[in-house]
Amino acid sequence: MTTQAINKPAPGFGATLSRLSRQREYGVLALLLLTIFAVSLVNHSFLAGGNIRDILVSSVPAVIVACGLTLVIVMGEIDISMGALMGLLATVMGQLTTPAHANLPVAVGIIVTLLLGAGIGLINGLLVAYGRMPSIIVTLGMLTVLHGVNLTLINGHYITDLPAGLRFFGIGTFLGIPISLWVTAAVVILAILLVRQTPLGRRIYAAGSNPEAARLAGLPVRNLKVFVFMLTGLLVAVATVVSVPRLGVIESGIGQNFELVVVTCVVVGGTSISGGRGTIIGSVLAALLLGVISPMLIFLRLGESATYWDRAIQGAFILVAVLIDHVARSRRGAH
């Protein structure tokens, strides 16, 4: 028996977690399909076309923003200001376009919303990259600022009478498919092309894997960080445009806890919290998985306790994902 054979670790729980970390997308997809299958056995109406469509539409904001946050975490950073940003953008968009306020053309309101989202993401990126401040502190501070500004602007009132042109992005359809799903599909495809087919995408992953080596190789690590934060802010604005008008009313609670949902999607989808690894597909599948949870609990007739189970399952997903990532990194370090 050779020394190599003696030293070779026996397969076990750690090896299983390591394999799961390398193939997280398949695991998330399997869990998603298994969940849908199990619930449909209990309640056949779960697979009704209208219900599946509602699940997809409700998952739109998380899917869109997860495409940006995936790259932020790949770079070894974090953004927890997304929920507060969505709330502020919703208020601004509503006040710009409704007759009771500025009553500007819908196109102007949407353009300002997109620019504002990208601009706030840019500020986050500049503070992290060039201010050398921890991203968790920067985005926590930004969350507080944005929430305060939003409460000041909306002043405890509801924004109603959203113009039909704006409502179209939330409830309109094209070829029988909601506009929000068309926009989401475009965002996902473009994000996948960015990371797989462009030098920019490859540089983001290289910088996330080893920032110092990337810097020595001449990669603009700071500029890449600014870009991923700005992109995430822009995608929060896109998600706001295609999801908030569906509600018909804008109030101060929009975006509450949204950052927790998106972070859960990205981490559960296989993006390493230490940076350098992660896929758009994994984050998208995890967003769909989380989008299934609430309807699943309703169809299982859990009543008022469904909300608490929803949060508990989200928390469990995060803990399991972090455990898998930690074990995988430990095993890679041992070799």
Secondary structure by P-SEA (a helix, b strand, c coil): ccccccccccccaaaaaaaaaaaaaaaaaaaaaaaaaaaaaaccccccaaaaaaaaaaaaaaaaaaaaaaaaaaacccccaaaaaaaaaaaaaaaacccccccccaaaaaaaaaaaaaaaaaaaaaaaacccccaaaaaaaaaaaaaaaaaaaaccccccccccccccccccccccccaaaaaaaaaaaaaaaaacccaaaaaaaaaaacaaaaaaaccaaaaaaaaaaaaaaaaaaaaaaaccccccccccccccaaaaaaaaaaaaaccccccccccaaaaaaaaaaaaaaaaaaaaaccccaaaaaaaaaaaaaaaaaaaaaaaaaaaaaac
